[in-house]
């Protein structure tokens, strides 16, 4: 596999960042995940951390070097994250469950597989155009689908942040899956939270990224979204990859997995409470306690294989 990847998360106008992102890759498979936490007193960021860390842990255990069934992996990983969040809620006797959206994508054998719950989005871009994107699990999307609301009206609708499916809700999440989607050289997969797509359209991003250096172009799009969101702007996060399945001129931003061993997995995941962009007023002791509790919740529903 050869690909260029970029990952970033920003607070926007919020006091804390409740978004979480990760990507992992083995010799033959790539995983990308975005989660947008919801809930007061830091519980939203914990729900999001559980979601991305559950999927990352599963990938590290199962991608040896490829996943046997990417759709099953996505379904099981998101379901396990959902129950881990519920377990955390019960353990802490919370009055309401912390919740998170989640969108995750696996690329293997030049084929993309993705799944989502909520309104964090995946865009597939080709030749400067959006050729596919996830459908939001939101009241607004339902009104658009029924022809009762236009995209322009949706941007200012008072219910634009209301979603009907997520991980951590008392109700079982609706997890929607893509089709197996073959990738062409130069295709772009962009996963992001609503803090980005709500301010800068997928179509605009596709044009801006066509033929561009992702590492240079994507920060400019994030800055545009931050500026449009202003003082009340939401957290905004992205993981974006350009797929390179043929020879390209060597560059430091391009990752090649050809020399990786069968059992080697590389992971880029932010550690809870340690990232500058995830500013929090938790104390060091509270952060350490949260890290331990997140790990305990994940391990209960994401057991390691024998010998690990």
Residue, then its C-alpha position, 0 to 999 in steps of 0.5 A: x500500500x502507498x498513501x498520503x495521510x493527514x490528521x488534525x483536530x481543533x477546538x474551534x470556539x469551544x472550551x474543550x475538544x470532545x472530538x477524537x481521531x485515529x488511524x492505524x495501518x499494517x502491511x496490507x490494511x489501513x483503518x481511519x476513525x473519527x468520533x464526536x463526543x456528546x455529554x457534559x462534564x468531560x463525558x463526551x470526550x470519554x465516549x469518543x475516546x472509547x470509540x476510537x481506542x476500541x477500534x484501534x485496539x481491535x485493528x492491532x489484534x486482527x490486522x495480521x496483516x489483513x482483516x479477514x472480514x472488514x465489514x464484520x470488523x467495523x460492525x463488531x468494533x462499533x458495537x463493542x464501543x457502544x457497550x463499553x460506553x454503557x458499561x462506563x455509564x453504569x459503573x459511574x452511575x451517570x444520570x445520562x449516558x455519554x454518547x458519540x458519533x462515529x465514522x470508520x473506514x478500512x482500506x484493504x486490497x485497494x477496496x474501501x469499506x466504511x460504516x457510521x453512526x450519527x452525523x460525522x461524515x466520510x466523503x469519497x472524492x475523485x477528480x475534484x468531485x464528491x462521488x459518495x458520502x455518508x448519509x447523516x443519521x439526523x432529523x435534518x437529513x430526514x427532512x431533506x430526504x423527504x423534500x421538506x428542507x433544502x441544503x441551504x435551509x438546513x445550515x440554519x435550522x434549529x434542529x441541525x445538531x439533533x441526531x437519532x443514532x449514536x454510540x452510547x445511547x440507551x437504544x441500540x445504534x443504527x450502524x450503516x455500511x457502505x458497499x465495497x468500493x474499489x479505489x482508483x489512484x488519486x482517490x481521496x477519502x476524507x472523514x470529518x466531524x460536523x465542525x468542518x463539513x458544517x462550515x466548508x462543503x464537501x464539494x468545496x473541499x474536493x475542489x481544493x484538494x484536487x492535485x494538492x499536497x494534503x499536508x499543505x492544503x488541509x490546514x487551510x481548509x480547517x482555518x477557513x472552517x474555524x474562521x466561519x465558525x467564529x467564537x461559537x464554532x464547534x470542534x472540527x476534526x479530520x483524517x484524510x488520505x490520498x490513495x497512491x497505488x502506483x509509483x509516485x515521486x518520493x516524498x516525506x508525506x507518503x507512507x509505504x507499507x511494503x517493508x512492514x512485517x506481517x504482524x507489524x501495526x502502526x497506530x496514531x491515536x491521541x492520548x486522552x488528556x495529553x494533546x494540546x488541542x484537547x485542552x481540558x480543566x481536568x487535573x493530572x490525577x483525574x486524567x490518569x484515573x480517566x485513562x485507567x477507566x477507559x482502558x478497563x471499559x475497552x478491555x471488557x468488551x475487546x478481549x485480547x487473543x490468547x498469548x497477547 
